[in-house]
C-alpha cells in the first residue's frame, strides 16, 4: 500500500502529546497527529526570502562596494536571524498536536503559552477542507472548524498529511456522535407512586 493511501493512527506516545487529565476516562481517541514537517518551511518561508534578498547581494557586491568587515557582519547577522527563525519554527511545529476523539476535536499549540481549542463534535456546524497550490503539490491540506455558537472558523488543523483521509474520519466521527443515543435516552423511565420510584412500564395503549 502506498504512503498516500495509509490512514492516520493513534500515536503510541499519546500521553506525551496531550496534557494530563485532558481526556475523560471513557473517551476514545481516534487519532492524535502532528502537522507535516513541511510546516517548518511554511512558517519560515518569508524570513528565508528576506534574508536571501540581503545575503545574496552582500555576497556578490560586497567586494565591489568595498564593505570589508561590514560585509562579513551583515552576512553573519543574517545567518543568525535565519537560524533563529527556523529554530523557532521547529518549536512551533513540535508544540502543535491535533486530536480527534469520539466526542470532540482538539487543537494544541503554543511555544511559551499553551493554547488549547476543544469543541464537541455535536457543536461543529461546518468543516472546510482547504488545499492551496503548494499544499496540493506536497499532498497537504488545512481543515477548518466553524462551531454552532458563532458560525465562523474558530480553529484550523494546518498542513495535515493525508487531508482527505483525515477529513473523512472526522465526518464519520461527527455522524457517529450525532447518531449516538444520549445518556438521558438510555436511562430507563421512572414513575413515582406513594413516595417510591418504580420503573415506568408502557402499556399497548400508551398509558
trRosetta pair geometry for C-beta under 8 A, 3 or more apart (Angstrom, degrees):
i j d omega theta_ij theta_ji phi_ij phi_ji
1 5 5.2 -114 -177 81 97 122
1 6 6.3 117 125 -70 119 78
2 5 5.0 88 61 9 81 103
2 6 7.6 -128 100 -22 47 83
3 6 5.8 -42 -159 7 40 117
4 139 6.2 -106 -113 -148 103 149
4 162 6.9 155 -160 -97 51 88
6 162 7.0 -104 80 -76 69 149
6 165 7.9 -14 98 -93 42 175
7 162 7.1 -179 -120 157 36 159
7 165 5.3 -154 -118 -179 71 135
7 169 7.4 120 -164 -58 110 130
8 31 4.5 71 123 -161 110 157
8 33 5.1 -47 -153 -69 136 135
8 161 7.7 136 -76 82 105 93
8 162 6.3 -171 -39 69 92 134
8 165 6.6 149 -3 114 87 119
8 166 5.9 40 2 -88 137 90
8 169 7.2 -104 52 8 106 160
9 31 6.2 -163 172 -115 9 102
10 14 6.3 -23 174 -65 97 127
10 29 5.4 101 -123 111 119 109
10 30 7.3 -161 -72 134 96 20
10 31 5.5 -130 -77 -115 53 49
10 32 6.0 46 -147 18 63 85
11 14 5.3 138 78 -73 87 68
11 17 5.9 71 77 -16 148 147
11 31 7.6 86 -17 -171 73 65
11 32 4.7 -79 17 80 108 98
11 33 7.0 162 -44 -85 110 41
13 16 4.3 -16 158 27 105 120
13 17 6.5 110 109 -22 81 94
14 17 5.7 -62 -150 38 39 110
14 18 6.1 1 166 8 75 113
14 29 6.1 135 -141 77 151 173
14 32 5.3 115 -122 32 92 151
15 18 6.8 -70 -132 51 25 87
17 32 5.3 138 94 153 152 134
17 34 7.7 -130 -127 -60 125 96
17 97 4.7 143 -178 -126 104 152
17 99 7.6 148 125 -71 121 113
17 108 7.7 148 164 52 77 145
18 22 5.0 -123 172 45 107 138
18 23 6.6 25 149 -20 155 107
18 32 6.8 -85 -44 -131 109 149
18 97 7.0 -140 -73 116 64 155
18 99 6.6 51 -86 -71 117 153
18 106 7.8 44 -119 115 109 154
18 108 7.3 -179 -114 -30 59 155
19 22 4.8 102 68 -45 83 118
19 108 7.5 170 -15 -120 97 142
19 114 7.5 93 -61 166 132 158
19 116 7.4 -66 9 -78 133 146
22 106 7.2 80 162 -138 128 158
22 116 7.5 -133 -128 -153 125 151
22 118 8.0 -177 -173 -72 102 150
23 27 4.6 -138 -174 70 94 130
23 29 6.9 -48 -114 -60 155 101
23 101 6.7 163 -126 -92 111 152
24 27 4.1 103 55 -23 86 110
24 103 7.5 29 26 20 123 159
27 101 5.1 7 169 -179 105 143
27 102 6.7 -170 -161 46 64 89
27 103 5.5 -71 -131 11 105 127
28 101 6.1 143 81 -164 48 82
28 102 4.4 39 57 -7 101 121
29 32 5.8 -21 -176 -34 130 103
29 99 6.5 -60 -139 -164 102 104
29 100 7.6 107 -164 82 61 50
29 101 5.3 -51 -102 -101 47 84
30 100 4.5 -47 61 105 115 98
30 101 6.1 168 1 -118 84 22
30 102 6.5 125 -45 -57 102 65
30 169 6.3 163 150 168 134 119
30 173 5.9 -91 -35 -86 164 134
31 99 7.4 -165 98 -142 50 48
31 100 5.5 23 49 46 78 102
31 166 7.7 -110 71 -124 147 87
31 169 6.9 32 7 135 127 159
32 97 6.2 3 -177 -179 95 109
32 98 7.3 168 -154 86 49 46
32 99 4.6 -3 -109 -106 84 86
32 100 7.8 -159 -73 28 49 59
33 97 7.4 154 80 -158 33 63
33 98 5.3 -21 66 64 83 95
33 99 7.9 168 21 -81 59 43
33 160 7.0 71 108 -138 138 97
33 161 7.8 -132 179 44 138 92
33 166 7.5 -87 28 -109 156 128
34 93 7.2 72 171 170 115 79
34 94 7.8 -10 -147 -127 140 33
34 96 6.2 111 -149 92 78 80
34 97 5.9 -44 -90 -104 73 61
34 98 7.3 152 -100 17 23 82
35 39 4.4 69 117 -52 126 143
35 93 6.4 -113 68 -142 105 82
35 96 5.5 2 3 102 110 135
35 98 7.2 87 -54 -11 73 118
35 157 7.5 177 -83 177 95 73
35 158 5.7 -4 -108 89 143 72
35 159 4.4 63 -170 82 117 97
35 160 6.2 -84 -120 -80 69 49
35 161 8.0 135 -166 -14 42 77
36 39 5.7 143 75 -25 64 86
36 138 7.2 148 128 143 165 123
36 140 5.4 -91 8 -104 148 122
36 159 4.9 -110 37 152 96 99
36 160 7.0 132 -22 -153 92 12
36 161 4.9 115 -75 -51 104 92
37 40 6.0 -20 177 7 63 111
37 93 6.9 61 -127 -171 48 154
38 41 5.3 -47 -165 35 60 114
38 42 6.3 61 140 -21 78 101
38 138 5.4 72 -91 175 173 156
38 140 6.2 -118 64 -52 139 152
38 159 6.0 -151 81 -167 94 127
39 42 5.6 -55 -147 38 36 111
39 43 6.1 34 157 -20 69 108
39 89 7.5 -178 124 176 76 97
39 92 7.5 -135 139 106 115 99
39 93 4.8 143 87 -105 122 105
39 96 7.4 -113 164 46 168 147
39 158 6.7 101 -117 114 113 104
39 159 4.5 163 -81 80 89 157
40 43 6.0 -57 -147 37 27 109
40 44 6.4 -5 165 8 63 114
40 86 6.8 52 175 -157 107 74
40 89 4.5 111 -147 131 68 115
40 90 5.7 24 -116 -79 124 60
40 92 7.9 148 -102 64 63 97
40 93 5.3 -45 -64 -36 84 144
41 44 6.5 -74 -140 52 25 90
41 45 6.1 54 158 -67 65 91
41 89 8.0 125 -37 154 18 151
42 45 5.8 -25 -145 -19 27 119
42 134 7.7 147 -99 114 102 140
42 158 8.0 -149 95 157 153 119
42 159 6.2 -158 14 -77 153 141
43 89 4.0 160 89 -129 127 109
43 92 5.8 158 -133 73 167 146
43 93 7.4 -138 1 -50 144 91
44 47 5.1 -60 -166 47 69 114
44 48 5.7 75 136 -31 88 102
44 85 4.9 131 -130 134 104 104
44 86 5.0 41 -116 -90 169 61
44 89 4.4 -81 -40 -39 107 154
45 48 5.7 -59 -152 33 29 113
45 49 6.6 28 154 -19 65 104
46 49 5.7 -53 -152 33 34 111
46 50 6.5 30 153 -16 67 105
47 50 5.8 -56 -148 37 33 109
47 51 6.1 29 157 -15 68 109
47 81 7.2 -144 -174 142 114 98
47 82 6.6 160 139 -115 106 60
47 85 4.2 -105 118 161 168 172
47 86 8.0 -147 87 -47 132 67
48 51 5.9 -57 -143 41 28 107
48 52 6.1 30 157 -21 64 109
48 82 6.6 78 -104 -136 62 103
48 85 7.7 -149 -50 92 67 136
48 86 7.9 66 -71 -67 102 101
49 52 5.8 -56 -146 37 27 111
49 53 6.4 29 154 -21 62 107
50 53 5.7 -57 -154 34 30 113
50 54 6.8 20 151 -12 63 106
51 54 5.8 -62 -154 39 35 106
51 55 5.9 25 156 -16 73 112
51 78 4.8 139 -153 -174 93 100
51 79 7.8 122 -174 -75 131 32
51 81 6.2 -174 -95 87 122 110
51 82 4.6 113 -169 -73 176 108
52 55 5.9 -55 -130 41 31 104
52 56 5.8 29 173 -20 67 112
53 56 6.8 -42 -126 32 19 107
53 57 7.3 11 170 -3 50 109
54 57 6.9 -69 -158 42 26 99
54 58 6.2 19 156 -16 64 118
54 74 6.9 -135 160 170 107 107
54 78 5.1 -168 93 -102 122 140
55 58 5.7 -66 -148 42 30 111
55 59 6.0 26 159 -20 70 109
55 74 7.8 173 -103 130 55 92
55 75 5.7 85 -133 -124 88 76
55 78 4.9 -167 -67 110 97 155
55 79 7.5 88 -99 -57 134 75
56 59 5.9 -56 -143 36 27 107
56 60 6.2 13 162 -8 64 113
57 60 5.9 -65 -139 46 30 102
57 61 5.3 -16 178 19 71 119
58 61 6.9 -68 -117 55 17 82
58 62 5.2 42 174 -62 60 108
58 67 7.5 -63 -151 49 83 163
58 71 5.5 160 -178 -152 95 82
58 74 4.8 -149 -130 104 153 132
58 75 5.6 -168 111 -64 136 86
58 78 7.6 172 25 -2 150 147
59 62 6.3 -19 -119 -3 15 118
59 71 7.9 130 -87 178 35 111
59 75 6.6 85 -69 -96 86 127
60 64 8.0 -10 135 8 61 119
61 64 5.0 -64 -156 48 61 113
61 65 5.4 47 148 -15 90 110
62 65 6.3 -68 -144 45 23 98
62 67 4.8 -78 -154 38 76 120
62 71 3.3 86 -148 -137 127 147
62 74 7.8 -167 -100 51 119 128
62 75 8.0 -36 -67 -38 152 117
63 66 7.2 27 -177 -77 35 44
63 67 8.0 -75 -65 28 22 82
63 71 7.6 -25 -51 -33 49 176
65 71 7.7 141 70 -74 105 119
67 70 4.4 -104 173 73 93 103
67 71 3.8 112 90 -47 123 96
67 74 7.5 -23 153 3 150 130
68 71 6.5 147 64 10 23 98
68 72 7.9 -54 135 2 45 98
69 72 5.4 -52 -158 36 47 114
69 73 6.3 49 147 -21 73 103
70 73 5.5 -53 -148 36 35 113
70 74 6.4 39 152 -23 66 102
71 74 5.7 -51 -150 31 31 113
71 75 6.6 27 154 -15 64 105
72 75 5.9 -57 -150 38 32 108
72 76 6.2 28 155 -16 67 110
73 76 5.8 -57 -143 41 30 109
73 77 6.0 30 159 -20 66 109
74 77 5.9 -57 -146 37 26 109
74 78 6.3 24 157 -16 63 109
75 78 5.8 -57 -147 38 29 110
75 79 6.3 30 154 -20 64 108
76 79 5.6 -54 -147 37 31 113
76 80 6.4 32 154 -20 65 104
77 80 5.8 -53 -149 33 32 111
77 81 6.5 31 153 -17 64 104
78 81 5.8 -54 -148 37 32 110
78 82 6.2 34 153 -21 65 108
79 82 5.6 -54 -146 36 31 114
79 83 6.3 29 157 -16 66 106
80 83 5.9 -55 -146 39 30 108
80 84 6.2 32 154 -20 63 109
81 84 5.7 -58 -148 38 29 113
81 85 6.4 26 157 -18 66 105
82 85 6.0 -56 -147 35 28 106
82 86 6.4 22 157 -12 64 108
83 86 5.9 -57 -144 41 30 108
83 87 6.0 33 156 -21 65 110
84 87 5.7 -56 -145 37 28 112
84 88 6.4 25 157 -16 64 105
85 88 5.8 -55 -147 37 31 108
85 89 6.3 36 152 -22 64 105
86 89 5.5 -52 -149 34 33 115
86 90 6.7 40 150 -24 64 99
87 90 5.6 -48 -155 28 35 114
87 91 6.9 33 149 -15 63 101
88 91 5.5 -51 -153 36 40 113
88 92 6.4 44 147 -22 67 102
88 111 7.2 -39 -160 -79 81 168
89 92 5.4 -49 -147 35 36 115
89 93 6.4 38 153 -19 65 102
90 93 5.8 -52 -150 35 32 111
90 94 6.3 29 153 -18 65 108
91 94 5.6 -55 -143 38 32 111
91 95 6.2 27 159 -19 65 110
91 111 4.8 55 137 -119 117 122
92 95 6.0 -61 -146 36 27 107
92 96 6.8 25 157 -25 62 109
92 109 7.5 18 -164 -164 74 100
92 111 6.0 -57 -81 -53 60 113
93 96 6.1 -65 -155 27 31 110
95 108 7.4 -120 159 130 69 86
95 109 5.7 84 118 -156 98 48
95 110 5.7 -125 155 66 138 37
95 111 5.3 -140 -25 -81 157 54
95 114 7.7 -142 -172 -110 115 74
96 107 7.7 -19 -157 -172 84 82
96 108 6.7 158 -147 89 37 65
96 109 4.7 10 -100 -102 80 88
96 158 7.7 -54 -172 51 157 98
97 106 7.7 -5 108 113 91 101
97 107 7.6 165 84 -154 53 41
97 108 4.5 3 52 54 94 111
97 109 7.9 -169 24 -65 57 57
98 105 7.8 -16 -170 -172 83 92
98 106 7.3 157 -159 86 40 63
98 107 5.7 -6 -108 -107 72 72
98 108 7.9 -153 -69 26 33 72
98 157 4.5 60 -117 -126 148 115
98 160 6.9 -49 40 -95 161 114
99 105 7.1 154 86 -162 61 47
99 106 4.0 -5 59 58 107 109
99 107 7.8 -162 25 -70 74 33
99 108 7.4 39 -5 -6 109 104
100 105 5.7 -15 -105 -109 69 75
100 106 7.8 -159 -68 24 29 76
100 166 8.0 169 -22 -164 144 86
100 169 6.6 117 99 123 164 111
100 170 6.1 -119 -117 -97 144 76
100 173 5.9 -177 173 -6 116 170
101 104 5.6 14 53 49 105 65
101 105 7.8 -167 25 -80 71 30
101 106 7.3 41 -5 -7 104 111
101 173 7.9 131 97 -163 28 141
102 121 7.8 -70 162 -10 34 146
102 173 6.4 -138 -121 -149 46 101
102 176 6.9 -69 -150 105 89 128
102 177 6.8 158 170 -77 63 94
103 120 6.4 -54 163 -134 78 75
103 121 6.2 -153 172 2 26 105
103 177 6.8 127 -120 -114 36 125
104 118 5.4 42 150 -178 138 91
104 119 5.9 168 -157 84 98 35
104 120 5.0 -60 -94 -102 96 36
104 121 5.8 -134 -92 -29 35 73
105 118 7.0 180 89 -144 48 53
105 119 5.7 -7 54 57 89 86
105 121 6.9 106 -22 -81 83 72
105 124 7.0 60 8 -68 125 135
105 145 6.4 -167 81 -91 151 154
105 155 7.7 173 114 88 119 140
105 170 7.2 25 -87 -135 125 109
106 116 6.8 -19 -165 -168 96 91
106 117 7.0 157 -156 87 45 58
106 118 4.6 -4 -105 -101 80 90
107 116 7.3 160 83 -154 52 44
107 117 4.4 4 52 54 99 105
107 118 7.7 -167 24 -69 59 51
107 155 5.0 175 17 -175 146 129
107 156 7.6 82 -115 65 163 34
107 157 6.4 -144 -99 -81 115 73
108 114 6.8 -18 -164 -166 91 98
108 115 7.5 153 -155 82 43 53
108 116 5.3 -6 -105 -106 76 79
109 114 7.7 151 85 -153 31 54
109 115 5.3 -21 70 62 80 100
110 113 4.9 -87 -168 90 130 51
110 114 4.4 174 72 -112 136 28
110 115 4.4 133 -48 5 124 81
117 154 6.9 168 -152 131 136 97
117 155 4.3 170 127 -94 161 140
119 123 5.5 -118 -180 78 95 114
119 124 6.0 107 124 -68 125 85
119 145 6.5 164 45 154 149 143
119 147 5.5 -126 -145 -95 144 120
119 154 7.5 109 -57 80 144 132
119 155 7.3 -168 -7 19 126 137
120 123 4.5 81 65 6 93 104
120 124 7.5 -145 95 -20 52 78
120 177 7.8 173 170 174 82 149
121 124 5.9 -40 -155 9 40 115
121 173 5.9 -120 -118 131 147 94
121 174 4.9 -161 -175 -109 106 63
121 177 3.9 110 92 30 134 167
121 178 7.7 -113 127 -41 105 73
122 177 5.7 -128 -58 139 77 119
122 178 6.7 139 -110 -87 77 66
123 147 5.2 8 141 -157 98 98
123 148 4.9 -114 -163 19 66 107
123 149 6.9 10 -175 -22 117 92
124 127 6.4 19 166 -53 127 93
124 145 5.8 -72 -131 -156 107 101
124 146 7.4 97 -164 73 67 48
124 147 6.1 -64 -107 -108 42 59
124 148 7.4 28 60 -27 3 84
124 174 6.2 -85 64 -115 128 126
125 146 5.1 -62 65 108 102 90
125 147 5.9 88 -1 166 96 16
125 148 4.5 138 -61 -78 103 58
125 151 6.0 -47 75 -108 164 59
126 145 7.8 155 86 -157 55 39
126 146 4.3 8 55 52 94 116
126 151 7.8 51 11 -152 115 59
127 143 6.3 -10 -173 -173 106 93
127 144 6.8 152 -161 78 53 54
127 145 6.0 -15 -107 -102 75 61
127 146 7.5 -157 -73 23 32 76
127 167 6.8 164 133 -144 133 94
127 170 6.2 147 -131 124 170 136
127 171 7.3 -134 47 -74 144 81
127 174 7.8 -146 -18 -36 132 155
128 143 7.3 155 77 -158 50 45
128 144 4.1 -11 56 56 102 108
128 146 7.4 56 -14 -12 105 105
128 153 7.0 -55 26 -93 129 118
129 141 6.0 8 -172 163 86 136
129 142 7.6 153 -158 82 41 54
129 143 5.9 -15 -102 -104 64 72
129 144 8.0 -153 -64 20 21 78
129 163 6.0 131 -154 152 106 116
129 164 7.3 63 -158 -94 152 56
129 167 5.0 -15 -82 -90 126 156
130 141 6.5 157 78 -170 46 84
130 142 4.4 -16 63 64 102 104
130 143 7.7 -174 22 -79 77 24
130 144 6.2 45 -9 -14 117 113
131 135 5.2 -142 -158 95 62 119
131 136 5.0 79 161 -68 112 90
131 140 7.7 154 -132 94 80 52
131 141 4.5 -40 -89 -110 83 103
131 142 7.6 -171 -72 25 40 71
131 163 6.7 180 -82 67 101 155
132 135 4.6 90 53 11 76 108
132 136 7.0 -139 93 -10 37 86
132 142 7.9 43 -11 0 94 110
133 136 5.8 -51 -144 31 30 111
133 137 6.7 33 156 -20 62 102
134 137 5.7 -53 -153 32 35 114
134 138 6.5 11 156 0 67 111
135 138 5.9 -70 -147 51 33 97
135 139 7.9 -94 165 73 61 10
135 140 4.1 -101 -154 80 85 89
135 141 5.4 118 156 -82 133 46
135 142 7.3 -84 -111 -17 167 80
135 159 7.0 -136 -115 -112 109 65
135 163 7.9 35 162 -22 122 146
136 139 7.5 32 -167 -77 31 33
136 140 7.9 -96 -51 50 21 61
136 141 7.9 53 -76 -76 58 89
139 161 6.7 35 116 -145 96 71
139 162 7.3 10 155 -67 105 43
140 159 5.0 -12 -177 -152 136 60
140 160 6.5 142 -160 65 75 38
140 161 6.3 -47 -104 -88 73 47
140 163 6.6 81 175 -34 34 116
141 159 7.8 136 56 -120 19 22
141 160 5.8 -39 68 58 69 88
141 163 2.8 -22 51 -49 126 168
141 164 7.5 85 18 -37 155 60
141 167 7.9 -45 104 -33 140 120
142 156 5.5 -10 -172 -173 113 111
142 157 6.6 160 -159 82 57 57
142 158 5.2 -10 -111 -116 98 54
142 159 7.0 5 -76 -34 76 40
142 160 7.1 128 -103 9 28 93
142 163 7.4 -3 18 -123 18 139
143 156 7.0 153 78 -159 46 59
143 157 4.3 4 53 50 98 108
143 160 6.2 3 -4 7 105 144
143 163 6.5 179 -51 -152 96 97
143 166 6.4 -113 -41 111 147 119
143 167 5.8 -175 -107 -85 121 90
143 170 6.9 144 -169 -17 149 164
144 153 4.6 -31 178 -132 119 123
144 155 7.5 161 -153 89 54 46
144 156 5.0 -20 -101 -104 73 84
144 157 8.0 -142 -67 26 33 66
145 153 6.7 108 67 -146 39 67
145 154 6.1 -55 94 55 89 81
145 155 4.8 -4 49 62 115 89
145 156 7.3 -162 14 -78 78 38
145 157 8.0 69 -23 -11 104 87
146 150 7.2 -118 -166 84 79 86
146 151 5.8 17 171 -175 119 29
146 152 5.8 -147 -130 117 103 9
146 153 5.2 -58 -74 -79 85 47
146 154 6.7 119 -119 0 40 84
147 150 5.8 56 66 31 90 85
147 151 7.6 -78 76 -46 48 27
147 154 5.6 -12 -1 11 106 140
148 151 7.4 23 -149 -66 25 66
150 154 6.4 109 51 -60 137 117
153 156 6.8 32 172 -63 119 93
157 160 5.3 29 135 -49 109 125
157 166 7.5 -124 109 143 151 146
160 163 5.0 114 82 -90 105 78
160 166 5.4 -59 150 21 145 164
162 165 4.1 -21 161 35 111 121
162 166 5.8 120 104 -24 84 91
163 166 5.6 -58 -144 40 33 111
163 167 6.0 33 159 -20 68 107
164 167 5.8 -55 -145 37 28 109
164 168 6.4 31 155 -20 63 105
165 168 5.8 -55 -151 34 30 112
165 169 6.6 27 153 -16 64 105
166 169 5.8 -56 -152 37 32 110
166 170 6.3 36 150 -22 65 106
167 170 5.4 -52 -148 35 34 116
167 171 6.4 35 154 -19 66 103
168 171 5.8 -53 -148 35 32 109
168 172 6.4 32 153 -18 64 105
169 172 5.7 -53 -148 37 33 112
169 173 6.3 33 154 -19 66 106
170 173 5.8 -56 -149 36 30 110
170 174 6.4 30 153 -18 65 106
171 174 5.6 -53 -147 36 32 112
171 175 6.3 32 155 -18 65 105
172 175 5.8 -56 -147 38 31 110
172 176 6.2 31 154 -20 65 107
173 176 5.7 -53 -145 37 31 112
173 177 6.3 31 155 -19 64 106
174 177 5.8 -54 -147 36 30 110
174 178 6.4 30 154 -19 64 107
175 178 5.7 -55 -147 36 32 111
175 179 6.3 16 158 -7 66 112
176 179 6.0 -66 -145 46 29 101
176 180 6.2 44 153 -44 65 102
177 180 5.6 -41 -144 11 32 119
181 185 4.4 -118 -173 85 100 128
181 186 5.4 117 120 -56 123 89
182 185 4.7 97 56 5 79 100
182 186 7.1 -146 96 -4 43 87
183 186 5.6 -57 -148 38 35 111
183 187 6.4 42 154 -31 67 102
184 187 5.8 -47 -148 22 32 113
188 199 5.3 -27 145 -134 134 103
188 200 7.2 175 159 35 84 81
189 199 7.3 89 80 -166 57 64
189 200 3.9 -48 109 42 100 131
190 197 5.1 10 175 -175 129 104
190 198 6.7 152 -158 77 78 33
190 199 6.0 -62 -105 -110 68 35
190 200 5.7 -157 -106 -24 10 92
191 197 7.4 156 81 -151 31 60
191 198 5.8 -26 65 65 81 85
191 199 7.8 24 20 128 80 16
191 200 4.6 102 -22 -89 100 90
192 195 7.2 7 -179 -115 101 10
192 196 7.0 158 -153 78 64 31
192 197 5.5 -34 -97 -95 72 66
192 198 7.7 149 -101 18 23 74
193 196 6.1 -31 70 63 68 82
193 198 6.0 -11 21 9 112 121
202 206 6.5 -15 -168 -135 108 34
202 207 7.5 144 -152 71 63 32
203 206 7.1 -55 72 15 72 17
203 207 5.3 -7 41 58 115 81
